[in-house]
Amino acid sequence: MPQRILFESHSHTPLCNHAEGDPTEYAAVALARGLRGLIITCHNPMPNGFSHHVRMREDQFDEYVDLVADTRDEWLGRVDVRLGLEADYFEGCEAYLEKQLATADFHFVLGSVHPQIPEFRAKYWQPDEFEVQRTYFKLLAQSAETGLFDSLAHPDLIKNVTSKVWRPVAIMDEIRYALDRIAATGVAMELNTSGINKTIAEMNPFPAMLKEMCQRSIPVTLGSDAHEPDRVADGYGTALQLLLECGFTHVNFFLERKRQEVQIHDAIASLVNRSATNE
């Protein structure tokens, strides 16, 4: 049997109100698909009911930490289950988030700008959706510069909520400038395989952006954004081939907030049941 190398680095729990299945079910799929481990990264609590319909409440945070710990104990020696978090970057909430991240021993923190939530729309939306896209990439760069995050999740998510005006060539200068700022921080960026199920059916980010990331030596993490167990490692084979095509030689995951690097060819060879890990 090939050596288990990869982690699922983006997965959720029912505490976020839009995911199904207990973490132990996600761990079982990780084992079946040849993964070394599972990092659970449910949506972080935010203050004052901020997008409460898609995240755990503040009073559920300890429950979340205990849920991951229990799953880790259950799968010890079979699947390496770790505590992570997908944390929103939203201007004005930096101090709140910094304090939150200090309350538990996270192994991996994904930073997300979610343009679809009401709070983003209330603060940043305008009739010219191209300007909204520019704002999104500015915020993405700002999120990296806070130093709060290990990797930036689904980093072209804006394309799915402004799809009618999405023109990659037109926005590419803004993307390049954002990537220059991100590269200077050393923060990684995610290749999120769930994008193939969204309005613009391609992984996040799109290939031209991945190539720009590669040119700047920005490390890439891999995640399926699993909201149900069968999504664990979904599309990993295709994603790893895409990274090779875009010039990458390595893929990354984080343990104890420290980046771990593996060769993509080794990662591909480690996958089990490749038909289940490709589109």
Buried (B, 14 or more C-beta within 10 A) or exposed (E): EEEBBBBBBBBBBBBBEEBBBBBBBBBBBBBBBBBBBBBBBBBBBBEEEBBEEBBBBBEBBEEBBEBBBBBBEEBEEEBBBBBBBBBBBBEEBBEBBEEBBEEBEBBBBBBBBBBEBEBBEEEBBEEEBBBBBBBBBBBBBBBBEBEBBBBBBBBBBBBBBBEEBBEBEEBBEBBBBBBEBBBEBEBBBBBBBBBBEBEBEEBBBBBBBBBBBBEEEBBBBBBBBBBBBBBBBBBBBBBBEBBBEBEBEBBBBBBEEEBBEBEBEBBBEBBBEBEBBBE
